[in-house]
């Protein structure tokens, strides 16, 4: 079962096991991204919104 799900989603079997375990333990909330370690963001959300607002449009589809 895990192998078929992993192939369908293009992820490893261990990833599927982790997701299923998180769902079993906490339901849908278990599938949400958790905070990650690393350097904190340099700019706040208002700067990111301003940058996106100045973009000329959506990037071209490169697929």
C-alpha positions as CSV (number, residue, x, y, z in Angstrom):
1,X,0.0,0.0,0.0
2,X,2.7,2.5,1.0
3,X,4.7,1.7,-2.2
4,X,1.7,2.4,-4.5
5,X,1.0,5.7,-2.8
6,X,4.7,6.7,-2.9
7,X,4.9,5.9,-6.7
8,X,1.6,7.8,-7.4
9,X,2.9,10.9,-5.5
10,X,6.5,10.7,-6.5
11,X,7.8,10.6,-2.9
12,X,9.6,8.0,-0.9
13,X,7.9,5.2,1.1
14,X,9.3,6.8,4.3
15,X,7.6,10.1,3.5
16,X,4.3,8.3,3.1
17,X,4.8,6.5,6.4
18,X,5.6,9.8,8.1
19,X,2.5,11.5,6.6
20,X,0.2,8.6,7.6
21,X,1.7,8.6,11.1
22,X,1.1,12.3,11.5
23,X,-2.5,12.0,10.3
24,X,-3.2,9.0,12.6
25,X,-1.8,11.0,15.6
26,X,-3.4,14.4,15.0
27,X,-5.8,14.2,12.0
28,X,-5.7,16.9,9.4
29,X,-3.7,19.2,11.8
30,X,-0.9,16.6,11.7
31,X,-0.5,17.3,7.9
32,X,0.2,21.0,8.3
33,X,3.7,22.3,8.0
34,X,5.5,22.9,11.2
35,X,7.9,25.7,12.1
36,X,11.3,25.0,10.7
37,X,14.7,25.8,12.1
38,X,17.0,28.2,10.4
39,X,17.7,31.9,10.0
40,X,14.6,34.1,10.7
41,X,13.2,36.0,7.8
42,X,14.9,39.3,7.1
43,X,11.8,41.1,6.0
44,X,8.2,41.2,7.2
45,X,5.1,40.3,5.3
46,X,4.5,43.9,4.2
47,X,7.8,44.0,2.3
48,X,7.0,40.7,0.6
49,X,3.5,42.0,-0.4
50,X,5.1,45.2,-1.8
51,X,7.5,43.2,-3.9
52,X,4.8,40.9,-5.3
53,X,2.6,44.0,-6.0
54,X,5.4,45.5,-8.2
55,X,5.8,42.3,-10.3
56,X,4.5,42.8,-13.9
57,X,2.5,39.6,-13.8
58,X,2.8,35.8,-13.4
59,X,6.0,34.2,-14.6
60,X,5.8,32.4,-18.0
61,X,5.0,28.7,-17.8
62,X,8.4,27.0,-18.3
63,X,7.0,23.4,-18.1
